[in-house]
């Protein structure tokens, strides 16, 4: 999974400068009624990294792995990302993702096919979760404009 881990690292490093340049005011600006501001999108990506860290570790310890889903709206609301300093969120997002890349890189090949299921979702493999995580991250970075 070194290739996937390297791609995640590249995304983090590529996004770092534009994210830092955005600044607190722009990151808190409305994107329209009912839509998350950039701070909340990045907060969601922080939550995603934290949840996937747990998933990626548990899938190396338990097979098959079944974990509960999480209510992303509630997580974002409860953590008050809109009120948090942008620079703090950027630093946390970067650190979590660089750590996650290291975890991904070291997953033994025999664990990549661990059956995994979140909530009532379809069963897939740890490898597919890791690949989906990177696509999810890219999708939300585009929403922020990075």
N, C-alpha and C positions, 0 to 999 in steps of 0.2 A: 504493500500500500504506500510505498515511498512516493510514487508518482502522484497519488492523490494528496498526500500530505504536503508535498512540494507545491502542488497547485493551490492548496489552501493558504500556505505561507505566502505565495505570490499574490493572491487576492488581498490578503491582509496588508502586505507592504505596499501594494499598488493603491489601496484605498486610504492608507494612512494620511498622506498629505492632503488630498481633497477633503477628507473628513475634518482634519484639524483646521483647515482653512475656512470651513463653513462658519464656525463661530456660534456662540450661544444663542444670539438673537435669531439668526437664520434657521438654526436647528429647532427652535421653538415656534417657528412661524406656521400658521395654519396652511394645510394643503387642501382645505375644503371641508365642508360640514361632514362630520362623522368619520373623517379619515385621521389616522395617526399622524402626528408631526414627526419630523426626522428623529427627534429624541426618543419618541416612543417606538419607532421602527428599529432604531439601534438597540433600544432596551429589549425589544422582542428578540433581536438577534443575540443579545447577551443571554436571555432566558433559553433560547434554542441551544446555544453553546453549552450552558450549564446542564440542561436536560440531556443533551446528546453525550456529554462527557459521562454521565451516569450510565446511559444506555450502552456506550461503547465498552465501558469497564465491565458492567454486569454481563454483557454478552460473551465475555471471555471467561466468566465464572459459572454461568448457569445456562443449561441448554435443555429444552427450549426456554427462551426468555419471554416472559409476559410482564409488561409494565403498564401502569395506568396512563391514560392520556392526560393532557393538562389543558386547562382553560386559558388560552393565550390572552384573551381580553382581560380576564381577572388578574392574571400575573402582571400585565402591563399597568393596570389601574392600581393595584395594591403596592407596587414599587415606586409609584409617583415619578416615573421617568421624565415627564414633562417639566418637573420642577428641579431636576438634577442638573448640575453643571455639565455642559457638553464635553469639555476636555476630560472630565472624570469618566464619562461613559465611553468615550473613544479609547482611552487607556485600558479600561476594563475589557472592552470588546476585543481589543488587540491581544491582550495578555491571555484571555481565555482561548482565543482561537489559535494562538501559537502553541499553547499547551495542548489543545485538542489535536493539532497537527502531529505533535510528538507522540501522543497516544495512538493515533491512527497508524503512524509509521511503524510502531512496534507490535501491532496485532499479529500474532502468529497465523500463518497461512491456514492452518487447520481450524481456526476459530472464525474465519471469514464467512463460512457457510452456516453458522449458528442460526437456527430458526428464531425469529424475533417477531413479537406482535405488541403493538401499542393499543391499549383500549380495545375497542371492537373492530379495529382495522384488520386488514389482510396480513397474513404472515409473510414475512420476507426474510432476507438474510442480513447479517451484520454488514457485509460488504455493500449491499444495496442501500442500507441506512446511511452509511458513510458517503456514498455517492450522492444520495438525495440531499444530505446535509449541505454539501458544497453547492448544489444547484439552488437550494433554498436561500443560502447566503447571497449568492449572486443576484437572485431575483430581488431580494429586499435592498441590496446595495443600489441597484438600478432605480428603485423607488425613491431613494434618497438623492439620487443624481450622481452617483459615483460609478 
